[in-house]
Amino acid sequence: MTQPRRPDPQPLQTRDTPTILVGTGLWAVALVVVLLVVRPADGRPIWTCVVGIGLGVFGLLYVRRRDSRRRDQSE
């Protein structure tokens, strides 16, 4: 005997933009620290920070576009 399926819960409402901005800002701070304090012989730490910033910008654009589409669909 199977029980009837319960309805899916509503999606959580999250604030993704501030989270992404903080993460991107932390990568920017790490880049400044690497450039001014560490001064590495190879470029890997620098490129790691640059990629972190780039992915943060991409995530920010993605989330804003997604939220815009959700607002358009709800109207």
C-alpha positions as CSV (number, residue, x, y, z in Angstrom):
1,M,0.0,0.0,0.0
2,T,1.6,3.3,-1.1
3,Q,0.9,6.6,0.5
4,P,-0.1,9.6,-1.7
5,R,2.8,11.8,-2.6
6,R,3.1,15.1,-0.7
7,P,3.3,18.3,-2.7
8,D,6.7,19.8,-3.4
9,P,7.8,22.5,-1.0
10,Q,8.0,26.1,-2.3
11,P,11.6,27.1,-3.4
12,L,13.6,29.1,-0.8
13,Q,13.8,32.8,-1.5
14,T,17.5,33.6,-1.3
15,R,19.5,36.8,-1.8
16,D,22.2,35.5,-4.1
17,T,23.5,38.9,-5.3
18,P,25.1,40.0,-2.0
19,T,26.7,36.6,-1.5
20,I,28.3,36.7,-5.0
21,L,29.4,40.3,-4.4
22,V,31.1,39.4,-1.1
23,G,32.8,36.4,-2.7
24,T,34.1,38.4,-5.7
25,G,35.3,41.2,-3.3
26,L,37.2,38.6,-1.3
27,W,38.9,37.4,-4.5
28,A,39.8,41.0,-5.3
29,V,41.3,41.5,-1.8
30,A,43.3,38.2,-2.3
31,L,44.6,39.5,-5.6
32,V,45.8,42.8,-4.0
33,V,47.5,40.8,-1.2
34,V,49.1,38.5,-3.7
35,L,50.4,41.4,-5.8
36,L,51.6,43.6,-3.0
37,V,52.7,41.2,-0.3
38,V,53.4,37.8,-1.7
39,R,54.8,38.7,-5.2
40,P,55.0,35.1,-6.4
41,A,57.7,33.9,-8.9
42,D,55.1,32.2,-11.1
43,G,51.7,33.6,-12.1
44,R,49.4,30.8,-10.8
45,P,48.2,32.6,-7.6
46,I,47.5,35.8,-9.6
47,W,45.6,33.9,-12.3
48,T,43.7,32.0,-9.6
49,C,42.5,35.3,-8.1
50,V,41.7,36.7,-11.6
51,V,39.6,33.6,-12.5
52,G,37.8,33.8,-9.1
53,I,36.9,37.5,-9.9
54,G,35.8,36.5,-13.4
55,L,33.6,33.7,-12.2
56,G,32.1,36.0,-9.6
57,V,31.2,38.6,-12.4
58,F,29.7,35.8,-14.5
59,G,27.7,34.5,-11.5
60,L,26.4,38.0,-10.8
61,L,25.3,38.5,-14.4
62,Y,23.7,35.0,-14.5
63,V,21.8,35.6,-11.3
64,R,20.5,39.0,-12.3
65,R,19.4,37.6,-15.7
66,R,17.7,34.7,-14.0
67,D,15.9,36.9,-11.5
68,S,14.8,39.2,-14.3
69,R,13.3,36.3,-16.2
70,R,11.5,35.1,-13.1
71,R,9.9,38.6,-12.5
72,D,8.8,38.7,-16.2
73,Q,7.2,35.3,-15.9
74,S,5.3,36.2,-12.7
75,E,3.7,39.3,-14.2
